[in-house]
Amino acid sequence: MVLLLVGAGVLRITLFGDLYLRYVKEGLRPYLIVAGVLLVVLGLTCLVRDRRGAPGAGGADDHGRSHDADVEADVEADVDHDDGHGHDHGGKGPRVAWLLMLPALALLLFAPPALGSYTAARERAQTVAPRTDFPALPTSDPVPLTLTEFTARAQQDARKSLAGRSVRLTGFVTPTGKGRWQLTRLVVSCCAADSRVLKVRVHGAEAPPADAWVTITGTWHRRGTLGTASAEVGLDAERVERIEEPPNQYLDVLPDGQR
């Protein structure tokens, strides 16, 4: 039953929507489908096998004895072998094993949400890969940027391309206490377990609810030296817009959905 429920849960989140994107990257969908099918087939096989081996279902061997009689004889021998110590050598597993049904049912009935502000608040922001080449930004403001691009330009672009420019960033809200908050993204390489955190501190705007998805228009917050490691990855917010939660929350994409 556990195999059947887990397999059905995996197929539910992959075949009937995009819920699987809460846990793994999109390229793993075919593998999840195959795994779900195999679990269901294995579960059904176990049920059929157990059904055939149930009491009353055993056949007779060449000596006229039923398989059930052999099983009963083996159990009696095991009990006699205990010499009165009270050990149970029967074929039943412990009843506590039925508790394994609970997480399987949870996956089938209540798909856990994607990681959010609770995880982000407890992880340090990740540094982005070193870069030296920064193409010129579009001439019109505001400029849509990913959090990765904004972080790299703030701390690595010696030409200070963010100076005086208005930008637009998208992510979810992570409160940091005392009314302060950060615009956040969680980026995965394979699954939620290896997520990396990107954070931009927001200044000049009240914090929306935790985990709310927003698009912020603003300018680089002047702290440290722009284009060096001392530059704060921060934004002076001019406008904060609530948006719908994206289907794939583990991609650092532009506000218009492009990568």
N, C-alpha and C positions, 0 to 999 in steps of 0.2 A: 504493500500500500504506500509506503514512503517513496519508493521508486516511481510509482505511478503519479503520485501527487507532485513530486518535484519535476518530473518530465512534463506533466500537464501545465505546471506553472511556467516553466521555461518556454513552452510553445505558446502559451497565452501572451507573454510579454513580447514575443518576437513576431508571431504571425498576425496578431490582431491589433497592431499599433506600434508606437515607437517607445514604449516603456523601457525596452532593453537599453536605450541610450542613457538611462540613468545610471547604468552600471558598467558598460563597456563601450568602446568606440564602434562606430557604425560598420566598419569592415568585418567585424566578428559575427555579424548576424547569421550568415550561412552555417558557421560552426555551432552556434547555439541551437539552430533548428535541427541539425543532425544529432546533437547531444540530446535534445529533448525527445526526438523520435526513438533513439536507442534506449533511453531510460523507460519510456512507455512500453516498448517491446519487451525489455527485460522484466519489467514489473508484471506484464501479462503472462510472460513465460513462467515466472515464479508462481503466480496464482494457479495456472493450469497444472504445474507440477505438484503443488501442495494439494490441489483438489484431487488429483489422481492418487496421491499417497494418503488421503484421509481414511479414517477407519470405515470399513465397509466397502472401500473401493479396491482393496488389494485382491489379487488373483491367487490361485492355488499353484504351487510348484509341482514338480514331477512326482513328489512323494505324497501328494494329496494334502499337504499342509498349506494353509493360507499364509500370505506374507504378514497379515495382521497377527496371526498366532506366533510367528517368529519374533515379531516386535515385542509382543507381550511377554514371551519367554525371556528375551534379553533384558527387559525392564525388571522382571522378577529376579533374575540373576544379579543385576546391579544392586537391587535393594538388599538381597541376602548378603552381598559382598560388603555392605556398609557395616555389618556386625553391630547393628543397633545404634550407630552414631547419628542417625537422623538425616543424613545427606540425601538430597533429591537428585537422582540421575535421570529423571524423566526427560522427554524431548522438548518440553515447553521452555521458551525463553522467558526472561524476567518481564514482569508487567510494566516496569518502569520504561522499557524500550518503546512503549506506545507514546511516550513524550516526544519522540522524534517526529511524530505527526504534526506537532504544533508549528515548528518553523516551515514545514512543507505546506501546511494549510495557509500560513501567512503569505508565502510566496504566491500561492494560487489565488487567494482572495483579496489580499491587501499588499499591493506592490510597494515596497519602501520607497520613499522619495530620494531624489538625487542629493548628493552632498551639498551643503550650503554654508551659511554664515557660522554655524556651530563649529564646523571643521576649519574654516578659513581663519577664525579668530584664534585658533590654537596652533596655527602653523605660521612659520616665518615666511615672508615674501621671498620668492625665488629670484635670484639674479638671472638676467637674460644673457644669451650668448654674446660674447664680444664681437663688435662690428666696427668697420672703418668706412664702409660705403653707405652713404645715406642719400638716396635720390632726392631731387628737389621736390618740395611739397607743392600741391596745386595752389594757384594764385588766389582762388576765392576762399573766403572763410564762411562758416567753420569747416575745418578739415577733418573728415572722419578718420580715426586711427584706432588700431587695436591697442589693448593695454600693453602688449609686448612692444609694439612700435613706439608708443609714447614713452615707456620706461627707457628704451634704448636711446632715443633721441635726447631725453632729458639728461642722461648720465654719460653718454658716449659721443654725441655729435659735437665735435669741436667747432663746427660752423654755427652752432646755436640756432638751428632752424626753427625751434619752437618760440624764439623770442618774438613777442608781440603778436603771435598768432592765436586765433581762436580755434579750438578743436572740439570734436564730439567723440565721446567714449561711451561704451555700453558695458554693463555688468550688473551684479546684484549687490545689495546693501549688506555690509557687515558693520554693526555698531561696535565701537571701541570704548564706550563709557563716557560719561559727562557730556553727552550730546555730540560727541565726535563720531565720525564714521568713515568708512572706506568703500570705494568702488572696487569690486573684487571679481576675479575669474578663477575657476579651477580648470586646469588643462590636464588631460590624461594622455599617456602614451599607449596604454593598452586598456586599463580598466580603472575604476574609481580608486582602487587600492594604491595606485602609483600617481595620484593626482599631485600637481604642482600649483602653488598659489601665486597669483599676480594681484598686487594691491596698489591702488592710487588713493592717497589721502585727500578727502574733499573738504574744502574750506568755504565758508560763506553761505551755507545752505543747511536748513534743518534736515535731520536724518529721517528719511522715509522708514517704514517698517522693515525690520530685519528680513532678509531674503527677497525683498521686493526687487524686481528688475527695472532698471532705469537707464535712460540715455542722458548724459550730462554734457552741456555746452559750457565751455569756460576757457581759461588761460592758465598757463603754467604758474604755479605758486612760487613766488620769489623767495627761496631759501636755499642757501648754498650757492654754488657757481654753476650756472647752466652749462651743460656739455661736459661736466666732470662728475666723478663719483660722489662729490659732496652735494650735488643737486638733489633736493627732495623730490620724490615722485609724488607730486601733489598738484591739485587743480583748484583754482579759484572759480567756483561755480557761478555761472550767470543764469542758467536755466536747468531745471531738473524735470524730466518727463518720465512718468510711469509707463512701462510697456508690458506686453504680455511675455510670459515666460517662454523662452525659445524651446523647440523640441529637443535640440541637442545642447545641453548646458555646459558641456566640457570642451567647447571650441572657443578659442579667442578670435572672434570675428569682428568685422567692421559693423558700425551701427546699422548699415543697410543690409546686413546679412552676408556680405561678400567676405571672403577670407583674405 
